[in-house]
Amino acid sequence: MTRLPSTEWSVSPGLTDYPAALADMEARAAAIHAGGVGERIWLLEHPPLYTAGTSADPAELLDPRFPVYDAGRGGRYTYHGPGQRVGYVQLDLSHRGRDVRAYVSALEGWVIDALAALGVAARRAEGRIGIWTDDPQGREAKIGAIGVRVRRWVTLHGFSLNIAPDLTHFGGIVPCGIAEFPVTSLAALGKQAGFAEVDAALAAALPAFLDKLSPSD
């Protein structure tokens, strides 16, 4: 069985420019594929912006009040902004089973496990991408988004988790093409966890996530 080196854990303070992050992610993916560097989990926060996935429908961009970027990932329109933890996950699936479906499922499970540690009962929803929970009004609401790309078996992009963003900023798009369900956040659920607590929960759940993608021959 192939033994992989430890996955780098990187946290960027402040707000990271989206084009710069995209360029860094692309360069890292190429280097991982070439064998020059190891895998990376990169946690960051962006200024307010919208990203368009490969399935984005222009009709779902309702009010482009923030810059709009072509992300190159799968999915539709997504919002990123202050108060939201973004995780860019760069793993080499050529050593982890080459199963994109299993990877996406494990990624969802990682965020769900971290939320459980923060006292939030989150779940997947059949036929709907993302991480879901019940808001204080009892409505099913989206608390996290998943959007990935795999190039030469190296993963790019990852997840976003709403800690305490301005939820009105999601009003400029139909988030992930799903209009009938609201978005929520840890703050809206009455949870006082900040970035440090969220990152600690993600770090604690990381080994189980990686174990689901065990190296293969």
N, C-alpha and C positions, 0 to 999 in steps of 0.2 A: 504493500500500500504506500502511496506517495505521502510523504510528510511535508506539509507546507510550513513556511516560517510564520511567526506571529503576525497577525493582521495589524497594521498601523492604526492607531486611534488618534485622530486629529480634530481639535476644536478651534475654530477661528473666532476671535472676539470681535465685537462690533458688527457692522453691516458690510457684507461682502458684495461687491459689484457683480451682477449676474454674468455679463460677457466674460469677465476675468475668470470667474468660477468655471464657466463652460470650457474656456480654453485650457485651464488647469486640468480639468477632468479629462478632456480629450488627450492631452499630453500624457497624463498618468496612465490612461488606458493603453496607449501605444507602448509605453515603457513596461507595463505589466506584461503585455503580450510578448514583447521582445525579451522578457526575462531579466530586465535591468533593475527592477524594483519589485517590492512585494505589494500585497493587497492593502487596501485602505478603507477605513470608515471615516468620512469627513463630515463633521457637524458644523453648521454655520447658520447664519441669519441674513436675509436679503432686505434691501430697501423695497418699498412697494412696487410691484410689477406683476404683469400677467405673462404666462408662458403658453405657447401653442404647441400641442403635440401633433403627431403625424395624422391624427384623425380629427383635428379641430375643424369645426364648422363656423365660418365667418358670421353666421347669423347668431351664434352664441356669444359673440363679443358685443355686449349690450352697450357698454359705455367705456371706451378706452381711456379712462382718466389717468392711467399709469402707463409707462412704457410697455410695449408688447414685444416679446422675443420668441423666435422660432427655437424651440428647445431640442428638437430632433428625437425626443423620446416618444414612446407610445402614448395614446390617450388624447384628450381634448384640451380645453383651456383650464389652467390652474392659476390660482393667486399665490404669490409669495410676498411676505412683508414682515415688518417688525413684530415681535411677539410670537413668531412661528419658528419652530425648530425644523430645519431642513437637514436631511441626512443623505449624503451622496455615498453610495455603497459600491465599491470597486473590487469585485472578486473575480478570480480566474476560474470560470466554470469548466474549463478544459481539465482541471484537476478536481472538480467537484460534481461530476456526474453528467454534465452537459444536458441538463433538464431545466429549461426555462420555466416551465410550469411549477416545478418543485421549488425553484428559487423564489418566484413571486409568492407562493404560498408560505414559504419560510419567512420571507420578509414581512408579510402581513402578520404572521404569528409573533415575530419579534416585537413589533410595535404593540400588539395586543397584550403580550406578556408584560411589557414595560408599563402600560397603562394599568394593568391589574395591580402592579406593585404600588401604583399611585392612587389606588382606590376607585378606579374607573372600570366598570364592566363593559369592555368593548368586544366587538365581534366582526366577522365577515358577513356580507349579505349576498345571498345567491343572485347572480346576474348583475350585481353592481360592484364596481371597483371601489376600493377604499376601505377605511376603518370606521365602523359605525358604533353608535351608542344611543342611549335615550336621553333627551334633553330634559330640563326641569318641567316642561309642559307635557312630558310623556311622548313626545314625537321622536321618531327615529331620525337621527341627525349624524352628519358626517364630521368626524373629529380629525381624521387624517386622510391623506391622499397617497396613492402609490402610482409611480410612473417610472418605467424602466426602459433601458435600451441595452441590447447585448451586441457587441461588435467583436468578431473573432473570439467569441466565448468569454470576453471580458465585460463585466456589467458596468453601466453608467447610470447616473441619476439615482433614484431610490424612493424616499418618502418625505412627506412633510407632516408635521404634527402641530395642531393649533394649541398653543399654550395660553397666550392672552393677546391675540391680534385684534385689530379693529374689524369686527365681523361685517361691518357695512361695506368694507372694501371688496368683499366677494360679490357685491351687487352689480359690479361692472361686467360680470360674465355669468354664464350658466356653468357652475363649477362641475368640471368633468362631464358636461352634457346631461346632468341630472337636475332637472328643474323642480321636481315635486318634493324634494326633501331639503330641510335647512342644514346649515353648517353650525357647528358649536365649537367650544374650546374648553380647556380645563378651567379657565377663569369663569366662563359662563355656567359651568357645572358646580361652581362654588369651591373648586380645588385651588389651594394657594401655592401649589408647586410652581417653581420658577425653572429657569434653564438648568441650574445646577442640579436640582432634584430630578428633572427629566433625564438629563444626561447620565446621572448615576443609575437611574432605573434601566436605561438602555444598556449601559455598561454591564450591569448585573445580569441582564438577559442575553447578552451577546454570546456567551459560550454555547448556550442551548441552540441559538440561531445557527451558529457555525457548525454545530454537531449534526444538524439536519442536512447539511451539505458536506458530509464527510468526504475527505479525499478518496479518490478511486484510482485504480491502476490505469 
